[in-house]
Amino acid sequence: MSIISSCKKVETEPRDWIREDLVWDDQDKNATVAGFFLNSVYTYLPTGFNRIDGDYLDAASGDAIPSRNNTQVEYYTNGRISVLNNPDAYWGNSYAGIRAANIFLSNIDKVPMAAITKQYWKAEARFIRAMMYFELLKRYGGVPLIGDRIFSVQDNLEVPRNNYSDCVNYIVNECDAIKDSLRSEKGANYGTSDWGRIAKGAALALKCRTYLYAASPLFNGGGFESDATRRALTGYSTSDPSRWQRVVDAAQELISLGYYSLQPSFNSTFITNKNTEVILNKQGTVNFNIESINAPSGYATPAASQGRTSATLELVNAFPMNNGLPIESSSPASGYVQNNPYVNRDPRFYQTIFYNGLNWLRRPVQTFEGGLDKPGGTTVQTKTGFYVKKFMADFANNTTYTNQSHNFILFRYAEILLNYAEALNELGRTEESVTQIKLLRARAGIIAGTNSRYGIPQGITQSDMRTLIFTERRIELAFEEHRFWDLRRWKTASTILNGVVSGHKITRNTNNTFEYQVQPVAALTFSNKLYHMPIPYSEIVRNNKLIQNEGW
C-alpha cells in the first residue's frame, strides 16, 4: 500500500478580499481603491420601492395591500411581527453601515489624495453614519451610539442603549458639523458626474426630518411606556411644543440655499434622473422593474406585468377634486360624481393610481369584475379595483416598456415644504402654513380658484389645517415610505390601522357603463407595541445591556 501525501494551501481570507494596505495605499494619489470602498459605504443607504419581499412598505400603511396572499409586509397589519420575525428590522444593516463608515474615516488620511476631495469624502461617510442612526431611531428609539469605534471579536460588545435625546442630538450635531464640508449644490464641484453624491442639502434635510420626528406626538412626551427608563429610551420624557421651532429653523436653512425647487411636473420628479427637487436619491441602473412589478397584471405580453400592489379606496378617496375640495365636501361645488368617481380629481391621482378606464399600453385598464386586469380565479390581481402607478413614465401609447431612471428618493424638496408647513401650523402660524401647501397644490395642477387658495378654506383653523396637512403628505408622498412612519409619529396608527380597508367592486353593464360598489377587502390590526419595533432577539441574547422595547 502506498501513501501519497499532499500539501494543500488553506485560504485565511476570501480571495476577493482587498487587503487593507491596498485600500489605504499611501502611493495611491488618486485614491482609486479608497473611492471604491466609499462607494461600498453608500450601498448601506436605504432602498425603497418593492423591497419588503416584493412589496411596498406602504402596503402596511392602509394605503395599499399586497395583491398576493400571505406576504411578509402583512405581518405589520396582522399581528405577526415578533423579535424573531420582522421583515424590516434594519438593525444589522445599520450597524454594518456604521462600521464601514468608521473604517473609512479611521483610514482615509493614509491616502495622499486631493485635500478637497478628502474633505468631501469624510463628510459623506459621516452623513451615511448619521443616516444609519436615524433609520434605527425611527424604528427603535434610542440605540447604542458607538462613536468612531471599530469593534473586533475580542472587544466587549455589551453596549447599552443611549436615550432618545442623545441620539437626536448626535444626528443633528453630525449634520451641523459636516454641512459646510460637503459639496455645495451651486459650486463647481457639483456637476453631472457628482449626481447622487451627498451634498450640503442632504445634511440639512436629515436634520429637518430628525427634528420633525422629535417634535411629533409619539416622541415629544407622548410615549405609552409604563416605566421611566423605557420612556426615555423611546422619546422625550416630557412634551415641549417649542421643539417645532427647530423644524422651522432647519427647513428655512435648507430653503435659503436657493438651489432646490419644485419641478414643474409632479411626475417628472421621479423619472428625470437629475432635477432640483431631488435632494438625495439612491442611484441605480436604468430599468423598467417598477413597471413590470406593479403595473396591472393583465398586461401579460409583450410587457409582462405582475400587479403586486393594490391601492386602497381609502387612499383613492384622499385625493381631492381638481379644485382642491375633498370628495366628501358638503358643497356641491366639489364636483364629485359618485357614478363617475375618477373624473376631475387632483392631477396627482392620475400619476399615482391605475384605475378602471385609464389608458395604458394602448388599451384601457380593466379592473371591473371579469376584466383583463381582474379576471378572477387564482392569478395575482388587484383586490381593490386599483393598482399603483406612481414612479412610472407615461406608457399610454407604447406597446412595451422601456428603460427608465428609477432611483429611490431619500429626500426631496416637497417633503421639506410639508415638514415646514406642519411645524408652522403646530406653532400657531397657520396662514404661513397655508402658503407652503399652496405651493404644492399649484405645482400639482389644482385650480387656484377666485380666492387663489387652491381649495383651502379661508380662515381655516389649526385643527382643520393639521388634518389637511396629514392628507397632503399622504397623497404627495404616497409610496415613498413616509406614511408608515407618519402614522406612528402622529400616534394615529392605533386608530387608522385597526379596522377594514376597502376597494371598488366594479360591474360593467351591457351598455358599457359601470357601477361602483364599496366593499371591504382586508382587516388590519395594530397594537401599541408596534409604535416601536422589537430589537431583534439575536441582539438581545448577545448584549445583556440592551433593554427591549415595551411589549416585546
SEZASE-664468 format. One record per residue (C-alpha): residue in one letter; x, y, z. Coordinates in steps of 0.5 Angstrom, whole numbers, padded with zeros to 4 digits, always signed. Example, Ala and Ser with C-alpha at 12.3 -4.5 7.8 and 13.67 -1.06 7.14 Angstrom:
% SEZASE-664468
A+0025-0009+0016 S+0027-0002+0014 
This chain:
% SEZASE-664468
M+0000+0000+0000 S+0003+0007-0002 I+0001+0013+0002 I+0001+0020-0002 S+0002+0026+0002 S+0000+0033-0001 C+0000+0040+0002 K-0006+0044+0001 K-0005+0051+0002 V-0011+0054+0006 E-0014+0061+0005 T-0014+0065+0011 E-0018+0071+0008 P-0023+0071+0002 R-0020+0071-0005 D-0024+0077-0007 W-0022+0081+0000 I-0018+0087-0002 R-0012+0088+0003 E-0012+0094+0008 D-0005+0096+0005 L-0008+0096-0002 V-0015+0100+0000 W-0011+0105+0004 D-0005+0106+0000 D+0000+0111+0001 Q+0002+0111-0006 D-0005+0112-0009 K-0005+0119-0010 N-0012+0119-0014 A-0015+0115-0008 T-0018+0110-0013 V-0019+0104-0009 A-0021+0108-0003 G-0026+0111-0007 F-0029+0104-0009 F-0029+0103-0001 L-0033+0109+0000 N-0038+0107-0006 S-0039+0101-0002 V-0041+0105+0004 Y-0046+0109+0000 T-0049+0102-0001 Y-0052+0102+0006 L-0056+0108+0005 P-0064+0106+0005 T-0067+0103-0001 G-0075+0103-0003 F-0080+0101-0008 N-0082+0094-0007 R-0076+0092-0002 I-0081+0088+0003 D-0081+0081+0000 G-0083+0084-0007 D-0088+0089-0004 Y-0088+0097-0002 L-0087+0098+0005 D-0094+0103+0004 A-0098+0096+0003 A-0097+0096+0011 S-0100+0103+0012 G-0107+0103+0010 D-0106+0106+0003 A-0105+0099+0000 I-0105+0092+0001 P-0101+0086-0003 S-0104+0083-0009 R-0101+0077-0007 N-0103+0073-0001 N-0099+0071+0006 T-0094+0076+0004 Q-0089+0079+0009 V-0091+0086+0009 E-0098+0084+0012 Y-0094+0082+0019 Y-0095+0089+0021 T-0102+0089+0020 N-0104+0082+0022 G-0100+0082+0029 R-0094+0077+0027 I-0089+0082+0028 S-0084+0079+0033 V-0077+0079+0036 L-0075+0074+0031 N-0080+0076+0025 N-0079+0083+0023 P-0078+0084+0015 D-0075+0091+0016 A-0071+0090+0022 Y-0065+0094+0019 W-0061+0093+0026 G-0056+0089+0023 N-0055+0093+0016 S-0055+0100+0020 Y-0049+0098+0025 A-0046+0095+0019 G-0046+0101+0015 I-0044+0105+0021 R-0038+0100+0022 A-0036+0101+0015 A-0036+0109+0015 N-0032+0108+0022 I-0027+0104+0018 F-0027+0109+0012 L-0026+0115+0017 S-0020+0112+0021 N-0016+0110+0015 I-0017+0115+0009 D-0012+0120+0012 K-0007+0115+0010 V-0008+0116+0003 P-0005+0122-0001 M-0011+0125-0005 A-0013+0132-0006 A-0015+0135+0000 I-0022+0138-0002 T-0024+0131-0005 K-0022+0128+0002 Q-0026+0133+0006 Y-0032+0132+0002 W-0031+0124+0003 K-0030+0125+0010 A-0037+0129+0011 E-0040+0124+0006 A-0038+0118+0011 R-0040+0122+0017 F-0047+0123+0014 I-0048+0116+0012 R-0047+0114+0019 A-0052+0119+0022 M-0057+0117+0017 M-0056+0110+0019 Y-0057+0112+0026 F-0064+0116+0024 E-0066+0109+0021 L-0065+0106+0028 L-0068+0112+0032 K-0075+0112+0028 R-0075+0104+0029 Y-0073+0103+0036 G-0072+0110+0039 G-0065+0111+0043 V-0060+0106+0041 P-0052+0105+0043 L-0048+0110+0040 I-0041+0108+0039 G-0038+0114+0036 D-0032+0112+0032 R-0030+0106+0035 I-0029+0100+0031 F-0030+0093+0035 S-0027+0087+0034 V-0029+0080+0036 Q-0024+0081+0042 D-0028+0087+0045 N-0033+0087+0050 L-0040+0088+0045 E-0044+0089+0051 V-0046+0097+0050 P-0052+0100+0053 R-0058+0104+0049 N-0057+0111+0049 N-0063+0115+0051 Y-0067+0118+0045 S-0065+0125+0046 D-0058+0123+0046 C-0059+0120+0039 V-0063+0126+0037 N-0057+0131+0039 Y-0052+0126+0036 I-0055+0126+0029 V-0056+0134+0029 N-0049+0135+0031 E-0046+0131+0026 C-0051+0134+0021 D-0048+0141+0023 A-0041+0139+0023 I-0041+0137+0016 K-0046+0141+0012 D-0040+0146+0010 S-0035+0141+0009 L-0040+0137+0004 R-0041+0140-0004 S-0044+0146-0005 E-0050+0145-0010 K-0048+0151-0013 G-0041+0150-0013 A-0036+0148-0019 N-0035+0141-0015 Y-0042+0139-0016 G-0043+0137-0024 T-0047+0132-0027 S-0042+0127-0025 D-0043+0128-0018 W-0050+0127-0018 G-0052+0122-0013 R-0046+0124-0008 I-0049+0127-0002 A-0049+0135-0002 K-0050+0140+0003 G-0058+0140+0003 A-0058+0133+0005 A-0055+0134+0011 L-0060+0140+0012 A-0066+0135+0010 L-0063+0130+0015 K-0063+0135+0021 C-0070+0137+0019 R-0073+0130+0019 T-0070+0129+0025 Y-0073+0135+0029 L-0079+0133+0025 Y-0080+0126+0029 A-0077+0129+0035 A-0083+0134+0036 S-0088+0130+0034 P-0093+0127+0039 L-0090+0120+0040 F-0083+0122+0041 N-0085+0129+0044 G-0087+0127+0051 G-0092+0122+0048 G-0090+0115+0050 F-0094+0110+0052 E-0089+0106+0056 S-0090+0104+0063 D-0083+0106+0066 A-0079+0112+0066 T-0073+0108+0063 R-0076+0106+0057 R-0080+0112+0056 A-0073+0116+0056 L-0070+0111+0051 T-0076+0112+0046 G-0078+0119+0047 Y-0077+0125+0051 S-0080+0124+0058 T-0084+0131+0057 S-0087+0135+0052 D-0084+0141+0049 P-0088+0145+0044 S-0082+0149+0042 R-0079+0143+0039 W-0083+0145+0033 Q-0079+0151+0032 R-0073+0147+0031 V-0076+0144+0025 V-0078+0151+0022 D-0071+0153+0023 A-0068+0147+0020 A-0073+0148+0014 Q-0071+0155+0013 E-0064+0154+0013 L-0065+0149+0007 I-0070+0153+0003 S-0065+0159+0004 L-0059+0155+0000 G-0063+0158-0006 Y-0062+0152-0010 Y-0068+0147-0009 S-0075+0148-0012 L-0081+0144-0014 Q-0081+0141-0021 P-0086+0144-0026 S-0089+0137-0027 F-0090+0132-0021 N-0088+0126-0025 S-0082+0129-0028 T-0079+0129-0020 F-0079+0121-0021 I-0077+0120-0028 T-0072+0125-0029 N-0065+0123-0027 K-0062+0130-0024 N-0067+0135-0022 T-0067+0141-0017 E-0073+0138-0013 V-0069+0132-0011 I-0064+0133-0005 L-0061+0126-0005 N-0063+0119-0008 K-0060+0112-0008 Q-0057+0111-0015 G-0059+0105-0019 T-0059+0103-0026 V-0064+0105-0031 N-0069+0099-0032 F-0077+0098-0032 N-0077+0094-0026 I-0082+0099-0023 E-0087+0098-0029 S-0086+0090-0029 I-0087+0089-0022 N-0093+0094-0021 A-0097+0095-0027 P-0104+0092-0028 S-0103+0084-0028 G-0107+0084-0035 Y-0101+0086-0039 A-0098+0080-0040 T-0095+0081-0047 P-0091+0084-0049 A-0090+0088-0043 A-0091+0083-0037 S-0093+0086-0031 Q-0094+0083-0024 G-0099+0088-0021 R-0096+0087-0014 T-0100+0092-0010 S-0107+0094-0010 A-0108+0101-0007 T-0114+0102-0003 L-0120+0106-0004 E-0118+0110+0003 L-0112+0113-0001 V-0116+0114-0007 N-0121+0118-0003 A-0116+0122+0000 F-0114+0125-0007 P-0119+0132-0007 M-0122+0134-0013 N-0118+0139-0018 N-0121+0145-0015 G-0118+0142-0008 L-0124+0141-0005 P-0125+0134-0001 I-0130+0129-0005 E-0134+0129+0002 S-0135+0136+0002 S-0142+0138+0003 S-0141+0143-0002 P-0144+0141-0009 A-0138+0146-0012 S-0133+0140-0010 G-0136+0137-0017 Y-0135+0130-0014 V-0140+0125-0018 Q-0141+0118-0015 N-0142+0114-0021 N-0136+0117-0025 P-0131+0118-0019 Y-0125+0118-0022 V-0126+0125-0026 N-0124+0132-0025 R-0119+0129-0019 D-0113+0132-0016 P-0108+0131-0022 R-0103+0127-0017 F-0109+0122-0017 Y-0107+0120-0025 Q-0100+0120-0023 T-0101+0115-0017 I-0106+0110-0019 F-0108+0106-0024 Y-0116+0106-0024 N-0121+0103-0029 G-0121+0106-0036 L-0114+0109-0035 N-0111+0108-0042 W-0104+0104-0041 L-0100+0101-0047 R-0106+0102-0052 R-0112+0100-0048 P-0116+0102-0042 V-0114+0099-0036 Q-0120+0094-0034 T-0121+0093-0026 F-0128+0091-0027 E-0130+0084-0025 G-0128+0079-0030 G-0124+0085-0034 L-0117+0083-0036 D-0114+0086-0030 K-0119+0083-0025 P-0120+0076-0029 G-0122+0072-0022 G-0119+0066-0021 T-0112+0065-0017 T-0108+0069-0021 V-0105+0075-0018 Q-0109+0081-0019 T-0112+0087-0016 K-0116+0086-0009 T-0119+0093-0009 G-0120+0095-0016 F-0114+0099-0016 Y-0106+0099-0018 V-0100+0103-0016 K-0098+0107-0022 K-0093+0112-0018 F-0086+0113-0021 M-0087+0110-0028 A-0086+0114-0034 D-0092+0115-0039 F-0093+0109-0043 A-0100+0110-0045 N-0099+0110-0053 N-0093+0105-0052 T-0093+0097-0054 T-0088+0096-0049 Y-0084+0098-0043 T-0077+0102-0044 N-0071+0103-0039 Q-0073+0109-0034 S-0069+0112-0028 H-0072+0109-0022 N-0067+0112-0017 F-0071+0112-0010 I-0071+0119-0007 L-0069+0119+0000 F-0070+0127+0001 R-0074+0132-0004 Y-0076+0139-0003 A-0083+0137-0003 E-0082+0134+0004 I-0078+0140+0006 L-0084+0144+0005 L-0089+0139+0008 N-0085+0139+0014 Y-0084+0147+0014 A-0092+0147+0014 E-0093+0142+0019 A-0089+0146+0024 L-0091+0153+0023 N-0098+0150+0024 E-0096+0147+0030 L-0093+0154+0033 G-0100+0157+0031 R-0097+0160+0025 T-0103+0157+0021 E-0103+0162+0015 E-0096+0162+0014 S-0097+0154+0014 V-0102+0155+0008 T-0097+0159+0004 Q-0093+0152+0004 I-0099+0148+0002 K-0101+0153-0004 L-0094+0152-0007 L-0095+0144-0007 R-0102+0145-0010 A-0100+0150-0015 R-0095+0145-0018 A-0100+0139-0018 G-0104+0143-0022 I-0110+0144-0017 I-0114+0150-0020 A-0113+0156-0016 G-0120+0159-0015 T-0122+0166-0015 N-0119+0167-0008 S-0112+0163-0010 R-0113+0159-0004 Y-0113+0152-0008 G-0119+0149-0004 I-0116+0151+0003 P-0122+0155+0007 Q-0121+0162+0008 G-0120+0163+0016 I-0118+0155+0017 T-0117+0153+0024 Q-0111+0150+0027 S-0114+0143+0028 D-0117+0143+0021 M-0110+0145+0018 R-0107+0139+0021 T-0112+0135+0018 L-0111+0138+0011 I-0103+0137+0012 F-0104+0130+0014 T-0108+0129+0008 E-0103+0133+0004 R-0097+0129+0006 R-0101+0122+0005 I-0102+0124-0003 E-0096+0128-0004 L-0091+0123-0001 A-0095+0116-0003 F-0091+0110-0003 E-0084+0114-0001 E-0084+0110+0005 H-0087+0116+0009 R-0094+0114+0011 F-0092+0108+0015 W-0088+0112+0020 D-0092+0119+0020 L-0098+0114+0023 R-0093+0112+0028 R-0090+0119+0030 W-0097+0122+0030 K-0100+0117+0034 T-0106+0116+0030 A-0104+0108+0028 S-0108+0105+0033 T-0114+0109+0030 I-0113+0108+0023 L-0109+0101+0023 N-0115+0098+0027 G-0121+0096+0022 V-0122+0095+0015 V-0119+0098+0008 S-0124+0098+0002 G-0124+0098-0005 H-0129+0098-0011 K-0132+0093-0014 I-0134+0095-0021 T-0139+0092-0025 R-0139+0093-0033 N-0147+0094-0035 T-0149+0092-0042 N-0149+0099-0045 N-0141+0099-0043 T-0143+0104-0036 F-0140+0102-0030 E-0143+0101-0023 Y-0138+0102-0017 Q-0140+0099-0010 V-0135+0100-0004 Q-0133+0093-0001 P-0128+0091+0005 V-0122+0088+0002 A-0118+0087+0009 A-0118+0087+0016 L-0112+0091+0019 T-0110+0090+0027 F-0105+0095+0031 S-0103+0094+0038 N-0099+0100+0042 K-0092+0096+0042 L-0092+0097+0034 Y-0090+0104+0035 H-0083+0102+0036 M-0080+0096+0033 P-0078+0090+0037 I-0070+0090+0038 P-0068+0083+0034 Y-0067+0077+0039 S-0060+0076+0036 E-0058+0082+0039 I-0061+0082+0046 V-0058+0075+0047 R-0051+0077+0046 N-0052+0084+0049 N-0055+0084+0056 K-0054+0091+0057 L-0060+0092+0051 I-0067+0094+0054 Q-0072+0091+0050 N-0078+0096+0048 E-0084+0095+0052 G-0089+0090+0050 W-0084+0085+0046 
